[in-house]
Structure formats: structure tokens, C-alpha cells
């Protein structure tokens, strides 16, 4: 297994966020995580990524991990090309090919602040895909993209997953996105306070 998750509990102070969340993912599998806002979907990804280690349970990851955050997390002082190269180690030609693949051809010299939010999201996707991860975490990566671009990015993501076969955890509110990408689904529900 590339990823094994067994979270007994995650709280923020006294407020419970996640309880009894368990799954295993092999390479090539895509788990769509759905549920209402505030239920802990993004928190789950942060735990898997190792960005938050304050929880009761166990998470085992094998191999290289890449994450696309809900809001683009780019280095504003570096060009689009350098945002790819510095984090993935790809060559200049590979960086240009990755930018082209997400519709950002010719924009490699621009800085994140010179890109629209949709272009920043695509740059975040390009960076994750260029890393060729064993585990891919996607936190609502298509939010705020127009409908045609969502279709394009879904098709690209489907293609990348087929080529690279990462174990993928994909957080989304859109059932149709889950229908297209997921091999499995998990619905998170709000955790009730224990009295």
C-alpha cells in the first residue's frame, strides 16, 4: 500500500473534527472525499501530508508526496517556471512542457502575482504533476475555474493519474468531478461532541 490512514481522533482544542477515519490506497487508486463544508476534508489532507501531526492515530506514507492546496501556495518572489523547477527539480524544458500542459505556455517568466487566480491554480496543478508523486493530494483544485477549464483540468488530471499511477486523495464538493476521477468514495460527516 502507498498510503494507510487510521485516524482515531483529531480535535482543535475541545472541538472534535475527525473520528474513526480509516482507509488504504494503492498506486493508481483515487479516493474522492466528499462532505459538507467544515467537516474536516482539508484537515484530513493536511494530516496525510504531515503538515499537522497533532492527532490520535497512525498514517503511513510510501514514496514522494505532492499536494495541491485549496488556495494556491506559490512562491510569489519566483517566476512560474522557478515555482516548478525549485520544488520538483525538473529541467527548464520539462518545466516549459509542464506549463504548456496546463495551458500556461509562454507564461514561465511571469510571477504568481501577474497570473489570474485560475492561472495560479493551474500552476499549482502543473507543479504537483511535474513532481511525479507516489501520493497525490488534491484539495478542491478546480474551484474558481470556469466550466470549460474545469473539463480540461479534469481530463488532464485523469491522464496524469493514468500515466503516473499515484495513490490519490481528492477532496471535492462536486459529485461530477468525483464521478470522473474516483475509483472509490468516502463521505465525511460532522463529528458530534461526546457528552
Residue frames as qw, qx, qy, qz and C-alpha x, y, z in Angstrom:
[[0.000, 0.886, 0.463, 0.000, 0.00, 0.00, 0.00],
 [0.376, 0.473, -0.028, 0.796, 1.18, 3.52, -0.81],
 [0.196, -0.391, 0.232, -0.869, -1.00, 5.10, 1.87],
 [0.475, -0.402, -0.780, 0.067, -2.57, 3.77, 5.05],
 [0.169, -0.424, 0.167, -0.874, -4.70, 6.05, 7.22],
 [0.530, -0.458, -0.711, 0.059, -6.10, 5.12, 10.64],
 [0.014, -0.360, 0.248, -0.899, -7.18, 8.27, 12.48],
 [0.274, -0.443, -0.814, 0.255, -8.98, 7.64, 15.75],
 [0.109, -0.892, -0.399, 0.181, -9.48, 11.32, 16.55],
 [0.389, 0.227, 0.044, 0.892, -8.46, 14.83, 15.53],
 [0.184, -0.846, -0.472, 0.168, -9.56, 17.81, 17.57],
 [0.258, 0.525, -0.079, 0.807, -8.95, 21.54, 17.58],
 [0.251, -0.337, 0.461, -0.782, -8.97, 22.28, 21.29],
 [0.435, 0.076, 0.779, -0.445, -12.14, 20.69, 22.64],
 [0.673, 0.456, 0.009, -0.582, -13.83, 20.65, 19.24],
 [0.659, -0.043, 0.722, 0.207, -13.73, 17.24, 17.51],
 [0.342, 0.582, -0.358, -0.645, -13.07, 17.37, 13.77],
 [0.649, 0.266, -0.653, -0.285, -12.37, 13.80, 12.64],
 [0.584, -0.323, 0.659, -0.347, -13.15, 10.49, 14.30],
 [0.705, 0.041, 0.708, -0.007, -12.57, 6.89, 13.14],
 [0.584, 0.725, -0.183, -0.316, -11.35, 7.64, 9.61],
 [0.563, -0.356, 0.711, 0.225, -9.58, 4.62, 8.11],
 [0.805, 0.567, 0.055, -0.169, -8.62, 3.61, 4.58],
 [0.581, -0.341, 0.552, 0.490, -5.80, 2.20, 2.47],
 [0.574, 0.764, -0.028, -0.293, -4.86, 3.27, -1.03],
 [0.761, -0.067, 0.457, 0.454, -2.67, 1.50, -3.55],
 [0.113, -0.357, 0.410, 0.832, -0.98, 3.14, -6.53],
 [0.088, -0.159, -0.720, -0.670, -3.47, 4.09, -9.21],
 [0.183, -0.622, -0.758, 0.069, -6.44, 4.29, -6.83],
 [0.011, -0.335, -0.009, -0.942, -8.32, 7.58, -6.45],
 [0.225, -0.522, -0.756, 0.325, -10.33, 8.21, -3.29],
 [0.080, -0.556, -0.203, -0.802, -12.80, 11.09, -3.54],
 [0.235, -0.330, -0.672, 0.619, -13.55, 12.64, -0.14],
 [0.164, -0.523, -0.397, -0.736, -16.90, 14.39, -0.04],
 [0.357, -0.548, -0.653, 0.381, -18.95, 16.05, 2.66],
 [0.028, -0.949, -0.282, -0.142, -20.29, 19.42, 3.80],
 [0.274, 0.703, -0.288, 0.590, -18.06, 22.42, 4.45],
 [0.312, -0.644, 0.443, -0.540, -16.27, 22.34, 7.79],
 [0.957, -0.188, -0.034, -0.217, -16.40, 18.56, 8.16],
 [0.601, -0.608, 0.487, 0.178, -12.61, 18.10, 8.12],
 [0.867, 0.459, 0.145, 0.127, -11.81, 17.25, 4.49],
 [0.372, 0.814, -0.307, 0.324, -8.90, 19.70, 4.21],
 [0.483, -0.668, 0.509, -0.249, -7.74, 18.77, 7.71],
 [0.946, -0.005, 0.323, 0.014, -7.57, 15.14, 6.60],
 [0.730, 0.612, -0.064, 0.298, -5.28, 16.09, 3.70],
 [0.003, -0.840, 0.406, -0.360, -3.06, 18.16, 5.99],
 [0.747, -0.447, 0.468, -0.151, -2.71, 15.17, 8.33],
 [0.933, 0.253, 0.208, 0.147, -1.82, 12.87, 5.44],
 [0.505, 0.769, -0.163, 0.357, 0.74, 15.40, 4.15],
 [0.710, -0.198, -0.362, 0.571, 2.35, 15.59, 7.60],
 [0.100, 0.544, -0.007, 0.833, 1.59, 19.31, 7.94],
 [0.555, -0.515, 0.218, -0.615, -0.37, 18.64, 11.13],
 [0.492, 0.163, -0.842, 0.152, 0.88, 15.90, 13.46],
 [0.228, -0.117, 0.618, -0.743, -1.44, 16.55, 16.41],
 [0.765, -0.041, -0.254, -0.590, -3.91, 13.66, 16.16],
 [0.602, -0.265, 0.719, -0.223, -4.61, 10.24, 17.64],
 [0.893, 0.379, 0.180, -0.161, -3.90, 7.51, 15.14],
 [0.559, -0.333, 0.582, 0.488, -1.42, 6.40, 12.50],
 [0.620, 0.746, -0.006, -0.242, -0.69, 7.44, 8.92],
 [0.648, -0.284, 0.558, 0.434, 1.83, 5.54, 6.80],
 [0.513, 0.800, -0.086, -0.298, 3.05, 7.03, 3.52],
 [0.760, -0.127, 0.474, 0.427, 5.34, 5.34, 1.00],
 [0.533, 0.391, 0.410, 0.629, 7.20, 7.44, -1.55],
 [0.165, 0.005, 0.050, 0.985, 7.09, 11.00, -2.76],
 [0.056, 0.692, 0.681, -0.233, 4.05, 13.16, -1.96],
 [0.098, 0.155, 0.216, 0.959, 2.66, 16.20, -3.77],
 [0.023, 0.618, 0.694, -0.369, -0.26, 18.35, -2.65],
 [0.036, 0.419, 0.337, 0.843, -2.43, 20.91, -4.41],
 [0.053, -0.307, -0.607, 0.731, -3.91, 23.17, -1.74],
 [0.179, 0.755, 0.625, -0.081, -7.35, 24.76, -1.87],
 [0.116, 0.975, -0.057, -0.180, -5.64, 28.14, -2.23],
 [0.774, 0.504, -0.209, 0.320, -2.53, 28.21, -4.44],
 [0.613, -0.734, 0.164, 0.242, 0.63, 28.07, -2.33],
 [0.730, 0.543, 0.028, 0.414, 3.20, 29.53, -4.68],
 [0.543, -0.395, -0.050, 0.739, 6.45, 31.38, -4.05],
 [0.261, 0.916, 0.282, -0.113, 5.48, 34.96, -5.01],
 [0.147, -0.846, 0.365, 0.359, 9.12, 36.04, -5.40],
 [0.375, -0.222, 0.804, 0.405, 9.83, 33.36, -8.04],
 [0.423, 0.255, -0.450, -0.744, 8.65, 33.04, -11.62],
 [0.898, 0.062, 0.076, -0.429, 6.12, 30.40, -12.67],
 [0.767, 0.411, -0.487, 0.072, 8.98, 28.41, -14.20],
 [0.175, 0.436, -0.711, 0.524, 11.03, 28.61, -10.99],
 [0.657, -0.232, 0.368, -0.616, 8.00, 27.61, -8.90],
 [0.964, 0.158, -0.114, -0.181, 8.13, 24.35, -10.84],
 [0.663, 0.488, -0.493, 0.281, 11.90, 23.89, -11.03],
 [0.041, -0.535, 0.608, -0.586, 12.81, 24.68, -7.42],
 [0.679, -0.231, 0.441, -0.540, 10.21, 22.36, -5.91],
 [0.954, 0.175, 0.159, -0.185, 10.46, 19.42, -8.33],
 [0.495, -0.492, 0.592, 0.403, 13.97, 19.55, -9.75],
 [0.720, 0.524, 0.438, 0.123, 12.75, 19.38, -13.36],
 [0.476, -0.024, 0.321, 0.818, 14.83, 20.82, -16.20],
 [0.172, 0.395, -0.007, -0.903, 13.89, 24.13, -17.87],
 [0.325, 0.058, -0.698, -0.636, 12.49, 22.19, -20.85],
 [0.265, -0.334, -0.901, 0.073, 10.43, 19.92, -18.56],
 [0.003, -0.458, -0.459, 0.761, 9.11, 23.00, -16.73],
 [0.269, 0.277, -0.296, -0.874, 8.02, 24.59, -20.01],
 [0.344, -0.101, -0.855, -0.375, 6.33, 21.33, -21.06],
 [0.178, -0.405, -0.808, 0.391, 4.51, 21.16, -17.71],
 [0.121, 0.431, 0.190, -0.874, 3.32, 24.77, -18.09],
 [0.307, 0.147, -0.584, -0.737, 2.18, 24.08, -21.64],
 [0.241, -0.204, -0.946, -0.075, 0.24, 21.03, -20.47],
 [0.086, -0.583, -0.674, 0.445, -1.92, 23.16, -18.16],
 [0.242, 0.825, 0.427, 0.280, -2.43, 25.96, -20.70],
 [0.295, -0.907, 0.032, 0.300, 0.29, 28.30, -19.41],
 [0.744, 0.233, 0.242, 0.578, 2.62, 28.19, -22.41],
 [0.317, 0.602, 0.077, 0.729, 4.67, 31.36, -22.67],
 [0.411, -0.822, -0.058, -0.389, 3.94, 32.37, -19.05],
 [0.851, -0.147, -0.338, 0.373, 7.04, 30.83, -17.42],
 [0.400, 0.243, -0.230, 0.853, 8.71, 34.19, -16.76],
 [0.352, -0.625, -0.140, -0.682, 5.65, 35.69, -15.05],
 [0.030, 0.161, -0.757, 0.632, 5.39, 35.85, -11.27],
 [0.080, -0.430, -0.893, 0.108, 2.36, 34.44, -9.42],
 [0.047, 0.596, 0.362, -0.715, 1.07, 37.98, -8.77],
 [0.203, 0.376, -0.417, -0.802, 0.96, 38.55, -12.53],
 [0.195, -0.117, -0.920, -0.318, -1.26, 35.48, -13.02],
 [0.599, -0.341, -0.146, -0.710, -5.01, 35.26, -12.50],
 [0.603, -0.318, 0.608, -0.407, -6.30, 33.03, -9.70],
 [0.936, 0.257, 0.130, -0.200, -7.26, 30.41, -12.30],
 [0.628, 0.629, -0.424, 0.177, -3.75, 30.52, -13.77],
 [0.174, -0.581, 0.680, -0.412, -2.25, 30.21, -10.27],
 [0.831, -0.096, 0.429, -0.341, -4.41, 27.12, -9.70],
 [0.890, 0.446, -0.093, -0.021, -3.17, 25.63, -12.96],
 [0.290, 0.693, -0.585, 0.305, 0.43, 26.39, -11.97],
 [0.520, -0.414, 0.625, -0.409, -0.20, 24.54, -8.68],
 [0.937, 0.166, 0.233, -0.198, -1.51, 21.56, -10.64],
 [0.680, 0.643, -0.332, 0.116, 1.49, 21.67, -13.01],
 [0.049, -0.659, 0.660, -0.357, 3.88, 21.67, -10.07],
 [0.726, -0.219, 0.557, -0.338, 2.21, 18.67, -8.44],
 [0.923, 0.355, 0.108, -0.105, 2.11, 16.67, -11.67],
 [0.484, 0.734, -0.444, 0.170, 5.73, 17.53, -12.56],
 [0.362, -0.591, 0.651, -0.309, 6.82, 16.08, -9.20],
 [0.666, 0.128, -0.702, -0.217, 5.64, 12.62, -10.39],
 [0.381, -0.424, 0.596, -0.566, 4.43, 11.76, -6.89],
 [0.228, -0.063, -0.972, 0.011, 3.61, 8.34, -5.47],
 [0.086, -0.617, -0.712, 0.323, 0.88, 10.02, -3.41],
 [0.058, 0.313, 0.269, 0.909, -1.14, 12.93, -4.80],
 [0.070, -0.564, -0.658, 0.494, -3.37, 15.07, -2.56],
 [0.047, 0.359, 0.410, 0.837, -5.85, 17.39, -4.26],
 [0.044, -0.484, -0.619, 0.617, -7.85, 19.85, -2.16],
 [0.348, 0.803, 0.426, -0.229, -10.63, 21.20, -4.38],
 [0.461, -0.271, 0.375, 0.758, -8.11, 22.02, -7.12],
 [0.196, 0.385, 0.618, 0.656, -10.70, 23.15, -9.69],
 [0.096, -0.787, -0.493, 0.358, -12.54, 25.69, -7.51],
 [0.037, 0.813, 0.006, -0.581, -12.98, 29.08, -9.25],
 [0.188, -0.180, 0.704, 0.661, -12.07, 27.74, -12.69],
 [0.579, 0.274, -0.084, -0.763, -14.63, 28.28, -15.44],
 [0.879, 0.089, 0.363, -0.297, -16.60, 25.28, -16.66],
 [0.792, 0.571, -0.218, 0.001, -14.56, 24.70, -19.82],
 [0.182, 0.668, -0.652, 0.310, -11.30, 24.90, -17.90],
 [0.644, -0.302, 0.591, -0.381, -12.62, 22.50, -15.23],
 [0.938, 0.286, 0.119, -0.153, -13.32, 19.98, -18.01],
 [0.585, 0.673, -0.414, 0.185, -9.80, 20.46, -19.39],
 [0.101, -0.603, 0.677, -0.408, -8.12, 20.16, -15.98],
 [0.820, -0.130, 0.440, -0.343, -10.22, 17.10, -15.08],
 [0.901, 0.427, -0.073, -0.017, -9.16, 15.45, -18.34],
 [0.347, 0.694, -0.547, 0.314, -5.53, 16.36, -17.67],
 [0.438, -0.481, 0.626, -0.429, -5.72, 15.04, -14.10],
 [0.934, 0.086, 0.250, -0.241, -7.30, 11.82, -15.33],
 [0.760, 0.578, -0.269, 0.125, -4.48, 11.46, -17.87],
 [0.064, 0.678, -0.617, 0.394, -1.74, 12.18, -15.30],
 [0.678, -0.314, 0.541, -0.386, -3.22, 9.64, -12.88],
 [0.952, 0.271, 0.085, -0.110, -3.38, 7.04, -15.64],
 [0.601, 0.655, -0.381, 0.254, 0.25, 7.73, -16.62],
 [0.094, 0.581, -0.617, 0.523, 1.89, 8.15, -13.21],
 [0.708, -0.300, -0.628, -0.120, -0.48, 6.00, -11.12],
 [0.031, 0.312, -0.581, 0.751, -0.19, 7.87, -7.80],
 [0.244, -0.521, -0.790, 0.212, -2.39, 6.92, -4.87],
 [0.006, 0.341, 0.133, 0.930, -4.68, 9.96, -4.98],
 [0.105, -0.582, -0.690, 0.418, -6.91, 11.55, -2.33],
 [0.066, 0.316, 0.383, 0.866, -9.19, 14.09, -3.98],
 [0.023, 0.493, 0.600, -0.630, -11.34, 16.46, -1.90],
 [0.060, -0.183, -0.473, -0.860, -14.29, 17.91, -3.79],
 [0.388, 0.285, 0.498, -0.722, -17.82, 19.22, -3.34],
 [0.556, 0.403, -0.306, -0.659, -18.67, 18.36, -6.95],
 [0.806, -0.001, 0.568, -0.164, -20.15, 14.90, -7.41],
 [0.784, 0.617, 0.011, -0.060, -19.50, 15.02, -11.16],
 [0.182, 0.774, -0.596, 0.115, -15.77, 15.56, -10.52],
 [0.516, -0.338, 0.755, -0.223, -15.76, 12.54, -8.21],
 [0.863, 0.333, 0.315, -0.211, -17.66, 10.55, -10.85],
 [0.634, 0.730, -0.255, -0.001, -14.95, 11.27, -13.41],
 [0.213, 0.693, -0.639, 0.256, -11.82, 10.73, -11.30],
 [0.473, -0.449, 0.634, -0.416, -12.60, 8.45, -8.36],
 [0.489, 0.074, -0.859, -0.135, -12.27, 4.71, -8.08],
 [0.408, -0.439, -0.750, 0.281, -13.72, 4.96, -4.54],
 [0.162, -0.674, -0.073, -0.717, -15.61, 7.50, -2.43],
 [0.403, -0.311, -0.680, 0.527, -15.69, 8.42, 1.23],
 [0.194, -0.745, -0.267, -0.580, -18.30, 10.74, 2.70],
 [0.301, -0.001, -0.591, 0.749, -17.24, 12.57, 5.87],
 [0.347, -0.736, -0.499, -0.297, -19.94, 13.56, 8.32],
 [0.138, -0.725, 0.300, -0.605, -19.78, 16.13, 11.12],
 [0.497, -0.029, -0.778, 0.383, -18.40, 14.71, 14.36],
 [0.492, -0.736, -0.266, -0.382, -20.78, 15.10, 17.28],
 [0.066, -0.579, 0.588, -0.561, -19.49, 16.18, 20.68],
 [0.599, -0.199, -0.770, 0.087, -19.42, 13.30, 23.14],
 [0.377, -0.637, 0.151, -0.655, -21.17, 14.06, 26.40]]
